[in-house]
Amino acid sequence: MSLDRRLLLTGSASLLAGGAALLPLLASPAAAQAPAAPAAPAADNPRLSERSMGEASAPMVVQEFFSLTCSHCGAFGRETWPRVKRELVQTGKIRFVWRDFPLDQIALRAAVVARYFPVEVYEPFIETLFGAQDRWAFARGVDHKTEIGKIAALAGMSATTFETAWADDATARGVLALRQQGEQAYNIQATPTFVFNTRVVSGAIAFDRFAQEARG
């Protein structure tokens, strides 16, 4: 999904400014080893730690910058990711790293909720969100929070924990700080964007293209 850079950066500045400013939308929903993850206040907030899958010794590190309300990210998650996981991650060829790049307020809150799950539940939860995008993200008149809460409950999250996660402005600001640093590091112009070690590729690419890029 292409980004409106002016709206995106304006939204980032507002949301990073403080808890009260988290209410406005961000925007309308719609060869060398990879460098270390962008610095962020993760040391005092474990919820901001890296979410990844695969062997640390894998020869290729692939970062995906994604928004949970991006239809193209959803398409990749539903159509390409299962094969990537099976044929490239679980076979030790790549390590896959998820990088939150929320495009709107709902994606931001959903990203924070996802980070409240244990690491081993993170991937199945976000893939469930992608599979149900039509229900919680795109349906007219839907209560986004309620629908996300239903999915979180099915994944084992208590109602109390969900309410805490939804209201966690500190983690939301941390997610946005990570997003801003990723944008600066890789000049992100669309979601999803993949970084194959240091090579940047945008778009919900099909498996054959993904595998070709992963070979370096």
KABELZI-V816618 format. One line per field, one symbol per residue. burial: 1 if it has 24 or more other C-alpha atoms within 12 Angstrom, else 0. A space follows every 50 residues. Layout:
burial->???
This chain:
burial->11100001101101110000011111101100010011010000001111 11110001111111111111111111110110011001100011111111 11111111111111111000011111111111100111000001101111 11001010000110111111111111111111100101111111111111 1111111001101100
